[in-house]
């Protein structure tokens, strides 16, 4: 019966000047998504109506005051029965924040107006999830410079979610099929990242990763932990962070029964991960993990001058709610052209549904 559970998934529209609204419209219209969940979009009606036209999908934008108005037949969480109720196909249910003046938002350009609208959509989505009105949340891309221009001093989604959920220990996990990467540090300068590599933080991230993979059904995950320096420091020749901070963290994790190995040379570790030798890799900083991941999962087509394929999602670990996102940005150069691909957003929804169902089973 549990497989019939159709989670309520809140989707924030992303930056209205980017491809977010377009890929949200394409995702909600996707038959696979309609079968899996009950999506509710949080954003601005004018933006989403424009996105529906741009995407060329057969959707009607239906403004609702609340999640309950969108789906009055909610699943009962206090029983073993999950309602697989069939909703009307071809409707995009939207909680309208009414916070975008379209003439003030130029497609493909950074602006405080766009940043504020994107931020408010994320904050409202978190609020609904924390209130128990949503089973999971999925976020379309925002532009960090735009939200900061609007006066919201956050480095990205991960930090916004951590703040508004009161979560102290969070980590970013990139996922595409068996390829899984978690970061010790994310949206900070490279200089700051080096300073933040400390035993306590490395250990907490290893443990978060281990627990997340177990929740996904990997009983005894095998984790690789990357070094910070070239060749993982070569015994201290190229830096001693591996000796002082990373190796002790790995040793502590092993004492707890976690199958962690490292620190390992970061220039080869991802090849073993992609080949299936490890279930996941702990990267020390943003680009160490992201470059390897996107090299494997993003494919540029030079002839058509667009991305042929964009795979991979971003899951925030350590939150009291489910948050999954696409692993790409606002893509300003192609915004407004109707060519943005939505596979990553569909994958994000599918993963959010998987996590929501697992949480529901644990709470039975």
C-alpha positions, 0 to 999 in steps of 0.5 A: 500500500505504501507505494501508492502514497503520493507525497505533496511536493512543494516546488519553489519557482526559482529566479524569474529571470532564469530557466527555473519557471520554465523547467518547473512548468515542464516538470509539472506537465510531465506524466511521470511526475503527475503519477508520482506526486501531488505538486504545488508550485510556490511563486508568482502567477504572472511568472508561471503563466508566462513560463507555461506559454514559453514551455508550450505545455498543456497546463492551466495555472490554478491559483490556490490559497493553501496546499489544502485548497489544492489537494483537499483529499490529503493522505492520512498519515496516522494510518497504514492507508495511503490515498492514491487519489487521482487529481485532475491532469493538466493543472499547475496548482500555484500558491501565488506570492504576487511579488513580481512586477514583470517589467522590472525583471529582465530575462537573463539579467541579475536584479534585486527584484528577481532575487527577492521573488526567488528568495520569498518562494524558497522561504514560503516553501520551507515554512509550509514544509515545517508546518507539516503541509508538505511531504517534501520540497524541490527547488528550482535554481536561484541566483546568489548575486540577485538574492544578495542584491535584494538584501538577503545575505545567504550564499545559497539554498543550503544556507537558507534551508539551514537558517529557517529550519534551525539546522546546525549540521547540514551538508550538500549531497550530489546524486546521479544514479550510483554517483554520490558526492558530499561536501565538507565545505560549499559556498565559501572562498577557497581560502576559507574552505582550507581553514574550515577543514577541521576534524570535527566537521569532516567527521560529522559530514562522514556520519551524515553521509553514512546515515543518508545512504543507509536510509536509501537502502545501502546497509553498509555503505563504503565511503571514500574521503578525499584529501585536500591537497595534491596527492592527499598531501604526500605524507606532509610534503604538500600540506599537512591538513590530511595528517592533522584533520582528515585522517583523524576524522576517518579514524574516528568514523571507522571506530564507529563502524563506518566503512570510510577510507582516506584521505585519498588522492582527489585526482583519482578518487572519483574514477573509483567512485564512478566505477562502483568501488565506493558508494559515495565520496566525501569532497573537501570543497565545492569545486573538488566535488562539483567539477568531477560530478558535472564532468561526468553528468553534463554533456554540451552539444557544440553543434546546437550550442545547448546542453544535450544532457543535464543530469544530477540533483542536490540533496541537503542532508541534516534537515528536518524536512526533505529538500532536493534541487537540480544541480545546475544554475539559472542558465541566463544565456538560454533563459526565455528561449524555451530550450531549457531541459527539465530532466534534472528537475524530474529527477529531483522530484523523483528523489524527493518522492523516494525520500518522502516515502521512506520517511512516511514508512519510518513514521508508521 
